Amino acid sequence: MSTLSRLLLKWYRQHGRTLPWRDHPDPYAVWVSEIMLQQTRVETVIPYFEKWMKLFPDVKALAQASERDVLNAWEGLGYYSRARNLHKAAQIVASKFSGQLPRDLTDLRALPGIGRYTVGAIASMAFGMDEPTLDGNLRRVFARLFDVSEFADSPAGEKMLWDLAAQNLPKGQAGDYNQALMDLGATICTPKSPRCLLCPLMEICESRKNGTQEQRPVLKPKKSAPYYVHAAAVIMERGRVLLSQRPSEGLLGGMWEFPNARVNADPAKELTQALNAACRLKLKKGDPLGIVQHAYTHFKVTVHAFRCDVVSIPKEKNLKWVKITELGDYPMGKVDRQIADLLSK
């Protein structure tokens, strides 16, 4: 066992986090937690995980659920393709593997939404296999421990970090090793102001010796996020409101929203023409309802919502009249949920 692994595991036994998916590390719970934790903080995930496990306690329950129920349970976590892939993968596991996640890593990797990182996490934590994994926390830890100057998000840097994770993996203890690295990255070796004096690996950390810990990992410069303005139509009739369902693929796939379209300088003036072009809705100019803003991963958006009267509505499968009192039953992204909330004020 390497010095790194020995010091790390000793620290983990004393300081490892208590997390609900670690209490009973069955493959399904590990799988769900790892998908939820992708690009999402632990404290945000915990209540969602606990709710999810009550609604869908096993693969069979998830496989039999409707997509609407799945997306509703996921609402607020973002990156909704994760939920859709979990649902699709559960259906495959239920039909092809009798409801049990496959131990064969090739079969596991073939499931929707499961990549190399998730395979390593499930294999090591749920099946006790000697497999490394590498998430954002682990990338940062290894980039600092070995003072890696290569771009961590480049193919060469990625390979180097995976190799380091594998080289230091203690046989028979991969699950604890991977979880210890995750905990270290989340609590000690943080992105900003790392708590080096509390780190169990302080004495063997190359970037600390070289004073480069704040510059590691090295990442490629991010492009500035584009900014868009949309106009949304809130069309009401006899206690109902018109919703549109997004395509199943792409951003917010399968979610429900208020009919909307991108506009330029004057949302109020462009509303009717833009909605007619985008959704074939013919509207009368509406009264302002409110303005909501949101920052997605790759762009920012401001949405101007208007109460509108409708002249004509096309017969489209994706359009549906929904009782205002039942809006909570329809999964929405954050922007549209905020617009829905405006209706209750």
N, C-alpha and C positions, 0 to 999 in steps of 0.2 A: 504494500500500500504506500502510495506517495505521501510525502510530508503534507502536501496540500490537502489530500483526502483525509488524512488522520486528524489534522487540526480542524478541518471543516466539520467532520462528523461529530467530533467532540463538542464543538460549539452548538451544533444543531440539536444534540440531545438535551442541552440545557436551555436553548433559546428558540427552538423551532416554534413557528406559529401554530396555534390551535385553529384548524379550519374544518368546516363541516364535512367536506369530502375526504378528509383524512381519517375521520372516525371509523368509517367502514369503507375502505378503499376497494369497492367492487368495480369492475371494469366500466360499467355504465356510468357510475357517479364520477369516476375519474375523467371519462370521455366528456361528459356534459360540462364539468368544471373547467377543463382545459379549453374547450371551445369558447365558453363564456369569458374566460380570462384573456383571450386574444385581444389585445389593444384596449383592455378594460381593467380598471383597478379592482383589487381584491375586495375592498370595503363596499364597492358598488355591486359586485357580483354576489356576495353572500346572501342578501335577501332574495335576489332573483333565483339563485340556486335552490334555496330552501323551498320557495314557492313552486318552482319547477318540479322538484322531486315529489311534492305532494300531489301535483296534477298528473305528472307522468312518472310514476315510481320505477318503471322498468322499460326496456326496449319495446315490449309488446304494447304497453299503454301509449307510448309515443307514436309507434307505427300506426295505431288505430285512430289517433286523434286527427281532427280536421286541420287543414293548414291555417284556417282562421284562428282556431284555439291556440295553435302553436305560436303564431305571430302575436296574438294578444298577450300570451305569457311572456313573450320576449320584449314587448313594447317598452321603450326607454333605454334598452341596452345598446341600440344602434347596430350597424353592420348586420342587417337583417338576413343577408345571404347565409350567415352562420346558422340561423334558426332553420331556414329552408333546407340547408344541407344536412343538418341534424335529423330533420324529419325524413328526408329522402333516404339517408343512410340507415335510419332505424327500420324503415320499410324493407330495405335490402337485407339487413341482419335478421329481421323477423322471418322473412320468407326463405332466405338462402342458408342461414346459419342457426336456425331454431331459436332465435332470440338471444343468442350469446355472441358477444364480440369475438371475432376470430383471433386466434393466437398467431396464426401465420401472418408475418409482417407484410407480405405482398398483398394478401387479401385485405388486411387492415388499411394499407395505403391506397387501395383501389376504391375505398368508400368515399362518397362525396364530402368535401370539406376537411378531409384528413390528409395532412401533409407530413413531411419528415419530422417536424417538431412534435406534432401530436402523436405520431407513431411512437417516437422515443419516450414520450411522457407516459402513454398508456402501457407500453411494453414494460417499462421499468417499474412504474408505481403500482400497476394493477396485476401484472403477470410475473414480476420479479426477474425480468430478463436484464442482462447486462447491456443495455442500450443507452447511449447518451442522448441528450436533447439540448436544444439551444433556442431560448426565447430572448426577448429584449434584455431581461435582467442578466441572463447568462452571458450574452454577448458583451455587455458592459463589464461584468466581473472579469472575464478572461482577457478582454482587451486591456484592462488595467493591470491585472496580475502579471501579464507577460509584456506589457508596454507595447502593444501592437500598433504600429504606425500606419498600417495598411487601412484603406477604407473598409470599415466593418460591414458596410452594405454593398460591397463589390463581390463578384464571384471569388476572387482570390482571397479576400479578407474573410468571407464566409467559410471557405474551405479550411483556412488556417484555424479559425475559432472552433469549428466542428472537430478538427483533429486534436486540438488541445483538450476539448471536453472529453473525447474518447480516450486519450492517452492517460488522463488522470482518474479515470473511472475505476473505483474499487470493485473487484469481482464480488458478486453476491450482495452488494449494497447499493446498486445503481439507483433504486427508488429514493432512498434517503439522501444520497449524493445529489441527485437532481433537485430534490425539494430543498435541500440545504442551500444550494446555489441560488435558487429562486428567492428564498427567504433572505439570504445575504444581500442580494441585489435590491430587494424591496425595502429593507430596513437599515442597512449599513452602507452598502456600496451604491448609494442613490445617484441619480443623474446629476444633481447639483449638490454641492457641499457634502461630499461623502464623509462619513464619520470614521475616518481612518484609525483614530486612536482606540476605537472600540472593536476594530476588525480582528478576527482571529488569525487572519492571513497577513497582517500588517508587516511582519518581519520578512516575508518572502515575496512581497508585492513590488515588482520592478518599477511600476509607474510612481509609486510612493517614493521609492529611492531616488528616482530621477525628477521628482516634482512635476510629473505630467498627468497626474490623475484627473485634473479638471479638463484636460484636453483629450481624454480617452473615454469612449471610443471615438475614432475619427469617422465622421459621416459626410457623405456628399452634400453640398449645399442644396437646400430646398428651394424650389421655385415659389415665387409669391402666388398665393391663392387668388384665382379670379373672383370677381364680385358680380352678382346678378340681382336684378330686381324683377319680381313677379307680381302679377295681379291675380287675386283669387276671388271667385264668385261664390257667395253664400246665398243659395237659392232656396227659399222656404215656401212651403205650401201645406196648409192644413196640419200644422204641427210636425211636418216632415222637412228634411233637408236633402238636397241632391248631392250624392257622393260619386266619385269616380275611382275605380280600382286600377292601380298601376299594373303594367305588364309584369309577369312573374319573374322575369330576369332583369338584372340591372339594379340601380339604386332604388332602395325601398320597394323591392319587387313584391308584388302581391298586396301591398298596403293600400289603405283607402285614403283619399284626399278630397279636398274641395277642388272643383274644376279650376285650373289656373293656367297661366301662360306667361312666358317671359315678355317683359315690356322694356321700353327705353326710358325716356325722360319724364313722362307724365302718365302714371298708372291709371288715374281716373279717366283721362281722355282716351287712352289706348285700350281700356278694358274690353269694351264690346267687340271691337275689331279683332283684338288678339284672341279672345275666347272663341270667336266664330272661326278663325283660322285654325286654331289648335284643336278645338273640341267640336266644331260645328254647332255650337250653342248660339242661338240668337237671343240677345239680352237687351233690356232697357238699362240705361245708365243707373248705377246704384249709389247708395249712400255709404260713406266710409264706415267700416265697422272697427277697424284697428290695424295696427302694424306689428308684425312679428319678425324677429331676426334669428338666424341660426348659422353657425359655422360648421360645415361638414369637413371631412378630412381634406378634400381637394378644392373646395370652393366655399364662398360665403354667400348668403342670400338674404334679402329683405323682401318680405311678402306683404303687400297692401291688400287687405281683405275688404270686400264691399258687399253689402246686402243688395241683391239684385232681383228684379222681376224678369221672368223669362217669357220670351215670345214664342220660341219653339225649341224642342229638344229632340235630337236624333235618336233613333232606336238603336242603341248600342248596348251590348252585353255588359260592358264595364261601368255603365251608369245605373245608379240605384237610388230610389227614394228611401230614406231611413228616418224612423221616428227620432226626434231630437232627444227623447229620453233614453234611446238605445244606442247613442253614439259611442258610449263606452264599450260596447260589445264589438266594435269594429276597430281592428288594429290600425293605428296611424303613426306617422313619424312625428317628431316633436313639433315641427312647425304647424301641422294641421291639428294636432291635439291642442295647441295654444289657441288656434282659431276657434275650435270647438268650445273651448273654455270661455271664450268671449261671449258666446251665445247665452251662457248661464248668468252673465253679469247684468 
